[in-house]
Structures are given as C-alpha cells and as structure tokens.
Amino acid sequence: MAEVLRDFPQLTMVVNGKMESIMKRTALVANTSNMPVAAREASIYT
C-alpha cells in the first residue's frame, strides 16, 4: 500500500483536455487483516 500511495500521485491523465492527477478520480481500498504478504499485495483495488 505504501508503494501505491507513493507512486499514484505522480500519475496523470487527460480530462477534458486538461492534465489531472489520477488521485482526483481514484479511491484506494485495502483489507490487510490476517493475510499473508502476497495476499495483501493482491487485495489492493483501484
């Protein structure tokens, strides 16, 4: 999750001809309770 939070703000996309941060249109949800590391990595949805 830390890597996603570090990398996502740098990503941009064009919206109505204007460059916008992808974070303005992204919701991050992560459920990491009682999961092994590999499963935690796979449980990140955007």
PQR file with spaces between the fields and no chain letter, atoms N, CA, C, O and H, PARSE charges and radii, in Angstrom:
ATOM       1  N    MET     1       0.830   -1.192    0.000 -0.4000 1.5000
ATOM       2  CA   MET     1       0.000    0.000    0.000 -0.0000 2.0000
ATOM       3  C    MET     1       0.872    1.252    0.000  0.5500 1.7000
ATOM       4  O    MET     1       0.541    2.250   -0.641 -0.5500 1.4000
ATOM       5  N    ALA     2       1.972    1.191    0.714 -0.4000 1.5000
ATOM       6  CA   ALA     2       2.861    2.356    0.759 -0.0000 2.0000
ATOM       7  C    ALA     2       3.397    2.695   -0.624  0.5500 1.7000
ATOM       8  O    ALA     2       3.525    3.867   -0.976 -0.5500 1.4000
ATOM       9  H    ALA     2       2.240    0.380    1.235  0.4000 1.0000
ATOM      10  N    GLU     3       3.710    1.670   -1.406 -0.4000 1.5000
ATOM      11  CA   GLU     3       4.211    1.907   -2.765 -0.0000 2.0000
ATOM      12  C    GLU     3       3.133    2.546   -3.639  0.5500 1.7000
ATOM      13  O    GLU     3       3.422    3.447   -4.426 -0.5500 1.4000
ATOM      14  H    GLU     3       3.606    0.717   -1.120  0.4000 1.0000
ATOM      15  N    VAL     4       1.916    2.090   -3.503 -0.4000 1.5000
ATOM      16  CA   VAL     4       0.809    2.672   -4.273 -0.0000 2.0000
ATOM      17  C    VAL     4       0.625    4.134   -3.898  0.5500 1.7000
ATOM      18  O    VAL     4       0.466    4.984   -4.774 -0.5500 1.4000
ATOM      19  H    VAL     4       1.681    1.358   -2.864  0.4000 1.0000
ATOM      20  N    LEU     5       0.646    4.432   -2.615 -0.4000 1.5000
ATOM      21  CA   LEU     5       0.483    5.816   -2.169 -0.0000 2.0000
ATOM      22  C    LEU     5       1.636    6.698   -2.618  0.5500 1.7000
ATOM      23  O    LEU     5       1.458    7.899   -2.823 -0.5500 1.4000
ATOM      24  H    LEU     5       0.775    3.741   -1.904  0.4000 1.0000
ATOM      25  N    ARG     6       2.811    6.111   -2.771 -0.4000 1.5000
ATOM      26  CA   ARG     6       3.964    6.876   -3.234 -0.0000 2.0000
ATOM      27  C    ARG     6       3.900    7.125   -4.741  0.5500 1.7000
ATOM      28  O    ARG     6       4.230    8.219   -5.200 -0.5500 1.4000
ATOM      29  H    ARG     6       2.955    5.135   -2.605  0.4000 1.0000
ATOM      30  N    ASP     7       3.481    6.127   -5.511 -0.4000 1.5000
ATOM      31  CA   ASP     7       3.525    6.216   -6.973 -0.0000 2.0000
ATOM      32  C    ASP     7       2.300    6.873   -7.601  0.5500 1.7000
ATOM      33  O    ASP     7       2.441    7.594   -8.588 -0.5500 1.4000
ATOM      34  H    ASP     7       3.213    5.238   -5.138  0.4000 1.0000
ATOM      35  N    PHE     8       1.116    6.649   -7.068 -0.4000 1.5000
ATOM      36  CA   PHE     8      -0.107    7.149   -7.701 -0.0000 2.0000
ATOM      37  C    PHE     8      -0.161    8.671   -7.856  0.5500 1.7000
ATOM      38  O    PHE     8      -0.602    9.136   -8.907 -0.5500 1.4000
ATOM      39  H    PHE     8       1.001    6.062   -6.266  0.4000 1.0000
ATOM      40  N    PRO     9       0.256    9.462   -6.885 -0.5600 1.5000
ATOM      41  CA   PRO     9       0.174   10.918   -7.062  0.2800 2.0000
ATOM      42  C    PRO     9       0.978   11.434   -8.250  0.5500 1.7000
ATOM      43  O    PRO     9       0.696   12.519   -8.758 -0.5500 1.4000
ATOM      44  N    GLN    10       1.968   10.679   -8.699 -0.4000 1.5000
ATOM      45  CA   GLN    10       2.778   11.106   -9.837 -0.0000 2.0000
ATOM      46  C    GLN    10       2.106   10.803  -11.173  0.5500 1.7000
ATOM      47  O    GLN    10       2.510   11.352  -12.198 -0.5500 1.4000
ATOM      48  H    GLN    10       2.197    9.797   -8.287  0.4000 1.0000
ATOM      49  N    LEU    11       1.100    9.949  -11.182 -0.4000 1.5000
ATOM      50  CA   LEU    11       0.418    9.581  -12.421 -0.0000 2.0000
ATOM      51  C    LEU    11      -0.605   10.643  -12.800  0.5500 1.7000
ATOM      52  O    LEU    11      -1.300   11.185  -11.941 -0.5500 1.4000
ATOM      53  H    LEU    11       0.772    9.504  -10.349  0.4000 1.0000
ATOM      54  N    THR    12      -0.689   10.935  -14.093 -0.4000 1.5000
ATOM      55  CA   THR    12      -1.654   11.923  -14.573 -0.0000 2.0000
ATOM      56  C    THR    12      -2.436   11.355  -15.747  0.5500 1.7000
ATOM      57  O    THR    12      -2.029   10.368  -16.361 -0.5500 1.4000
ATOM      58  H    THR    12      -0.125   10.494  -14.791  0.4000 1.0000
ATOM      59  N    MET    13      -3.563   11.990  -16.052 -0.4000 1.5000
ATOM      60  CA   MET    13      -4.372   11.631  -17.206 -0.0000 2.0000
ATOM      61  C    MET    13      -5.019   12.895  -17.742  0.5500 1.7000
ATOM      62  O    MET    13      -5.100   13.907  -17.045 -0.5500 1.4000
ATOM      63  H    MET    13      -3.894   12.791  -15.553  0.4000 1.0000
ATOM      64  N    VAL    14      -5.474   12.831  -18.975 -0.4000 1.5000
ATOM      65  CA   VAL    14      -6.112   13.986  -19.597 -0.0000 2.0000
ATOM      66  C    VAL    14      -7.620   13.895  -19.368  0.5500 1.7000
ATOM      67  O    VAL    14      -8.249   12.898  -19.724 -0.5500 1.4000
ATOM      68  H    VAL    14      -5.408   12.010  -19.541  0.4000 1.0000
ATOM      69  N    VAL    15      -8.193   14.938  -18.774 -0.4000 1.5000
ATOM      70  CA   VAL    15      -9.634   15.027  -18.541 -0.0000 2.0000
ATOM      71  C    VAL    15     -10.106   16.345  -19.138  0.5500 1.7000
ATOM      72  O    VAL    15      -9.679   17.417  -18.709 -0.5500 1.4000
ATOM      73  H    VAL    15      -7.683   15.748  -18.485  0.4000 1.0000
ATOM      74  N    ASN    16     -10.973   16.264  -20.112 -0.4000 1.5000
ATOM      75  CA   ASN    16     -11.481   17.458  -20.798 -0.0000 2.0000
ATOM      76  C    ASN    16     -10.341   18.334  -21.321  0.5500 1.7000
ATOM      77  O    ASN    16     -10.396   19.560  -21.233 -0.5500 1.4000
ATOM      78  H    ASN    16     -11.320   15.393  -20.460  0.4000 1.0000
ATOM      79  N    GLY    17      -9.311   17.691  -21.865 -0.4000 1.5000
ATOM      80  CA   GLY    17      -8.188   18.418  -22.431 -0.0000 2.0000
ATOM      81  C    GLY    17      -7.220   19.003  -21.425  0.5500 1.7000
ATOM      82  O    GLY    17      -6.331   19.768  -21.799 -0.5500 1.4000
ATOM      83  H    GLY    17      -9.266   16.694  -21.936  0.4000 1.0000
ATOM      84  N    LYS    18      -7.371   18.660  -20.159 -0.4000 1.5000
ATOM      85  CA   LYS    18      -6.524   19.205  -19.094 -0.0000 2.0000
ATOM      86  C    LYS    18      -5.870   18.058  -18.325  0.5500 1.7000
ATOM      87  O    LYS    18      -6.522   17.059  -18.021 -0.5500 1.4000
ATOM      88  H    LYS    18      -8.093   18.039  -19.855  0.4000 1.0000
ATOM      89  N    MET    19      -4.585   18.204  -18.013 -0.4000 1.5000
ATOM      90  CA   MET    19      -3.887   17.172  -17.242 -0.0000 2.0000
ATOM      91  C    MET    19      -4.339   17.223  -15.780  0.5500 1.7000
ATOM      92  O    MET    19      -4.293   18.274  -15.141 -0.5500 1.4000
ATOM      93  H    MET    19      -4.056   19.016  -18.260  0.4000 1.0000
ATOM      94  N    GLU    20      -4.773   16.081  -15.268 -0.4000 1.5000
ATOM      95  CA   GLU    20      -5.236   15.975  -13.877 -0.0000 2.0000
ATOM      96  C    GLU    20      -4.499   14.826  -13.196  0.5500 1.7000
ATOM      97  O    GLU    20      -4.124   13.850  -13.846 -0.5500 1.4000
ATOM      98  H    GLU    20      -4.811   15.227  -15.787  0.4000 1.0000
ATOM      99  N    SER    21      -4.296   14.945  -11.898 -0.4000 1.5000
ATOM     100  CA   SER    21      -3.724   13.855  -11.121 -0.0000 2.0000
ATOM     101  C    SER    21      -4.728   12.704  -11.081  0.5500 1.7000
ATOM     102  O    SER    21      -5.926   12.921  -10.899 -0.5500 1.4000
ATOM     103  H    SER    21      -4.601   15.738  -11.370  0.4000 1.0000
ATOM     104  N    ILE    22      -4.234   11.496  -11.250 -0.4000 1.5000
ATOM     105  CA   ILE    22      -5.119   10.331  -11.223 -0.0000 2.0000
ATOM     106  C    ILE    22      -5.752   10.155   -9.837  0.5500 1.7000
ATOM     107  O    ILE    22      -6.791    9.508   -9.708 -0.5500 1.4000
ATOM     108  H    ILE    22      -3.261   11.320  -11.398  0.4000 1.0000
ATOM     109  N    MET    23      -5.131   10.723   -8.812 -0.4000 1.5000
ATOM     110  CA   MET    23      -5.664   10.618   -7.454 -0.0000 2.0000
ATOM     111  C    MET    23      -6.993   11.344   -7.288  0.5500 1.7000
ATOM     112  O    MET    23      -7.752   11.028   -6.372 -0.5500 1.4000
ATOM     113  H    MET    23      -4.287   11.248   -8.917  0.4000 1.0000
ATOM     114  N    LYS    24      -7.290   12.304   -8.151 -0.4000 1.5000
ATOM     115  CA   LYS    24      -8.568   13.010   -8.063 -0.0000 2.0000
ATOM     116  C    LYS    24      -9.738   12.108   -8.438  0.5500 1.7000
ATOM     117  O    LYS    24     -10.883   12.409   -8.102 -0.5500 1.4000
ATOM     118  H    LYS    24      -6.674   12.561   -8.896  0.4000 1.0000
ATOM     119  N    ARG    25      -9.458   10.995   -9.138 -0.4000 1.5000
ATOM     120  CA   ARG    25     -10.511   10.088   -9.588 -0.0000 2.0000
ATOM     121  C    ARG    25     -10.290    8.663   -9.096  0.5500 1.7000
ATOM     122  O    ARG    25     -10.803    7.716   -9.691 -0.5500 1.4000
ATOM     123  H    ARG    25      -8.528   10.751   -9.411  0.4000 1.0000
ATOM     124  N    THR    26      -9.538    8.505   -8.023 -0.4000 1.5000
ATOM     125  CA   THR    26      -9.184    7.173   -7.540 -0.0000 2.0000
ATOM     126  C    THR    26      -9.555    7.020   -6.071  0.5500 1.7000
ATOM     127  O    THR    26      -9.310    7.909   -5.255 -0.5500 1.4000
ATOM     128  H    THR    26      -9.121    9.274   -7.539  0.4000 1.0000
ATOM     129  N    ALA    27     -10.150    5.880   -5.753 -0.4000 1.5000
ATOM     130  CA   ALA    27     -10.401    5.513   -4.357 -0.0000 2.0000
ATOM     131  C    ALA    27      -9.597    4.248   -4.078  0.5500 1.7000
ATOM     132  O    ALA    27      -9.726    3.260   -4.800 -0.5500 1.4000
ATOM     133  H    ALA    27     -10.349    5.159   -6.416  0.4000 1.0000
ATOM     134  N    LEU    28      -8.783    4.271   -3.055 -0.4000 1.5000
ATOM     135  CA   LEU    28      -7.978    3.111   -2.692 -0.0000 2.0000
ATOM     136  C    LEU    28      -8.600    2.418   -1.487  0.5500 1.7000
ATOM     137  O    LEU    28      -8.881    3.051   -0.470 -0.5500 1.4000
ATOM     138  H    LEU    28      -8.678    5.074   -2.468  0.4000 1.0000
ATOM     139  N    VAL    29      -8.813    1.105   -1.615 -0.4000 1.5000
ATOM     140  CA   VAL    29      -9.377    0.313   -0.531 -0.0000 2.0000
ATOM     141  C    VAL    29      -8.470   -0.892   -0.328  0.5500 1.7000
ATOM     142  O    VAL    29      -8.170   -1.614   -1.279 -0.5500 1.4000
ATOM     143  H    VAL    29      -8.585    0.591   -2.442  0.4000 1.0000
ATOM     144  N    ALA    30      -8.034   -1.110    0.901 -0.4000 1.5000
ATOM     145  CA   ALA    30      -7.168   -2.260    1.191 -0.0000 2.0000
ATOM     146  C    ALA    30      -7.627   -2.932    2.475  0.5500 1.7000
ATOM     147  O    ALA    30      -7.845   -2.272    3.491 -0.5500 1.4000
ATOM     148  H    ALA    30      -8.277   -0.524    1.674  0.4000 1.0000
ATOM     149  N    ASN    31      -7.769   -4.235    2.421 -0.4000 1.5000
ATOM     150  CA   ASN    31      -8.103   -5.033    3.596 -0.0000 2.0000
ATOM     151  C    ASN    31      -6.927   -5.966    3.843  0.5500 1.7000
ATOM     152  O    ASN    31      -6.739   -6.939    3.113 -0.5500 1.4000
ATOM     153  H    ASN    31      -7.592   -4.772    1.596  0.4000 1.0000
ATOM     154  N    THR    32      -6.148   -5.677    4.856 -0.4000 1.5000
ATOM     155  CA   THR    32      -4.931   -6.461    5.101 -0.0000 2.0000
ATOM     156  C    THR    32      -4.996   -7.284    6.381  0.5500 1.7000
ATOM     157  O    THR    32      -3.976   -7.822    6.811 -0.5500 1.4000
ATOM     158  H    THR    32      -6.300   -4.887    5.449  0.4000 1.0000
ATOM     159  N    SER    33      -6.142   -7.392    6.986 -0.4000 1.5000
ATOM     160  CA   SER    33      -6.233   -8.114    8.253 -0.0000 2.0000
ATOM     161  C    SER    33      -6.025   -9.615    8.060  0.5500 1.7000
ATOM     162  O    SER    33      -6.658  -10.237    7.207 -0.5500 1.4000
ATOM     163  H    SER    33      -6.971   -6.955    6.636  0.4000 1.0000
ATOM     164  N    ASN    34      -5.147  -10.174    8.849 -0.4000 1.5000
ATOM     165  CA   ASN    34      -4.895  -11.622    8.885 -0.0000 2.0000
ATOM     166  C    ASN    34      -4.594  -12.233    7.524  0.5500 1.7000
ATOM     167  O    ASN    34      -5.076  -13.323    7.216 -0.5500 1.4000
ATOM     168  H    ASN    34      -4.633   -9.669    9.543  0.4000 1.0000
ATOM     169  N    MET    35      -3.816  -11.555    6.720 -0.4000 1.5000
ATOM     170  CA   MET    35      -3.492  -12.058    5.394 -0.0000 2.0000
ATOM     171  C    MET    35      -1.980  -12.149    5.228  0.5500 1.7000
ATOM     172  O    MET    35      -1.250  -11.304    5.745 -0.5500 1.4000
ATOM     173  H    MET    35      -3.425  -10.670    6.971  0.4000 1.0000
ATOM     174  N    PRO    36      -1.500  -13.170    4.507 -0.5600 1.5000
ATOM     175  CA   PRO    36      -0.066  -13.219    4.214  0.2800 2.0000
ATOM     176  C    PRO    36       0.330  -12.077    3.282  0.5500 1.7000
ATOM     177  O    PRO    36      -0.526  -11.474    2.634 -0.5500 1.4000
ATOM     178  N    VAL    37       1.611  -11.784    3.216 -0.4000 1.5000
ATOM     179  CA   VAL    37       2.101  -10.633    2.456 -0.0000 2.0000
ATOM     180  C    VAL    37       1.642  -10.674    1.004  0.5500 1.7000
ATOM     181  O    VAL    37       1.181   -9.656    0.489 -0.5500 1.4000
ATOM     182  H    VAL    37       2.307  -12.274    3.742  0.4000 1.0000
ATOM     183  N    ALA    38       1.752  -11.808    0.328 -0.4000 1.5000
ATOM     184  CA   ALA    38       1.357  -11.902   -1.083 -0.0000 2.0000
ATOM     185  C    ALA    38      -0.130  -11.599   -1.261  0.5500 1.7000
ATOM     186  O    ALA    38      -0.515  -10.940   -2.227 -0.5500 1.4000
ATOM     187  H    ALA    38       2.127  -12.635    0.746  0.4000 1.0000
ATOM     188  N    ALA    39      -0.952  -12.065   -0.352 -0.4000 1.5000
ATOM     189  CA   ALA    39      -2.383  -11.802   -0.442 -0.0000 2.0000
ATOM     190  C    ALA    39      -2.683  -10.335   -0.179  0.5500 1.7000
ATOM     191  O    ALA    39      -3.589   -9.770   -0.792 -0.5500 1.4000
ATOM     192  H    ALA    39      -0.638  -12.600    0.432  0.4000 1.0000
ATOM     193  N    ARG    40      -1.934   -9.712    0.724 -0.4000 1.5000
ATOM     194  CA   ARG    40      -2.121   -8.283    0.979 -0.0000 2.0000
ATOM     195  C    ARG    40      -1.827   -7.477   -0.268  0.5500 1.7000
ATOM     196  O    ARG    40      -2.545   -6.528   -0.582 -0.5500 1.4000
ATOM     197  H    ARG    40      -1.198  -10.171    1.222  0.4000 1.0000
ATOM     198  N    GLU    41      -0.772   -7.850   -0.986 -0.4000 1.5000
ATOM     199  CA   GLU    41      -0.420   -7.143   -2.220 -0.0000 2.0000
ATOM     200  C    GLU    41      -1.553   -7.273   -3.234  0.5500 1.7000
ATOM     201  O    GLU    41      -1.844   -6.319   -3.956 -0.5500 1.4000
ATOM     202  H    GLU    41      -0.188   -8.621   -0.731  0.4000 1.0000
ATOM     203  N    ALA    42      -2.188   -8.426   -3.298 -0.4000 1.5000
ATOM     204  CA   ALA    42      -3.242   -8.670   -4.284 -0.0000 2.0000
ATOM     205  C    ALA    42      -4.578   -8.062   -3.879  0.5500 1.7000
ATOM     206  O    ALA    42      -5.490   -7.998   -4.702 -0.5500 1.4000
ATOM     207  H    ALA    42      -1.952   -9.201   -2.711  0.4000 1.0000
ATOM     208  N    SER    43      -4.720   -7.614   -2.634 -0.4000 1.5000
ATOM     209  CA   SER    43      -6.014   -7.116   -2.173 -0.0000 2.0000
ATOM     210  C    SER    43      -6.195   -5.621   -2.384  0.5500 1.7000
ATOM     211  O    SER    43      -7.168   -5.044   -1.899 -0.5500 1.4000
ATOM     212  H    SER    43      -3.978   -7.666   -1.965  0.4000 1.0000
ATOM     213  N    ILE    44      -5.278   -4.987   -3.097 -0.4000 1.5000
ATOM     214  CA   ILE    44      -5.380   -3.551   -3.336 -0.0000 2.0000
ATOM     215  C    ILE    44      -6.178   -3.321   -4.608  0.5500 1.7000
ATOM     216  O    ILE    44      -5.791   -3.783   -5.682 -0.5500 1.4000
ATOM     217  H    ILE    44      -4.487   -5.456   -3.491  0.4000 1.0000
ATOM     218  N    TYR    45      -7.286   -2.612   -4.488 -0.4000 1.5000
ATOM     219  CA   TYR    45      -8.153   -2.325   -5.627 -0.0000 2.0000
ATOM     220  C    TYR    45      -8.170   -0.835   -5.893  0.5500 1.7000
ATOM     221  O    TYR    45      -8.088   -0.039   -4.958 -0.5500 1.4000
ATOM     222  H    TYR    45      -7.601   -2.238   -3.616  0.4000 1.0000
ATOM     223  N    THR    46      -8.275   -0.445   -7.149 -0.4000 1.5000
ATOM     224  CA   THR    46      -8.418    0.971   -7.506 -0.0000 2.0000
ATOM     225  C    THR    46      -9.657    1.152   -8.339  0.5500 1.7000
ATOM     226  O    THR    46      -9.968    2.271   -8.749 -0.5500 1.4000
ATOM     227  H    THR    46      -8.342   -1.091   -7.909  0.4000 1.0000
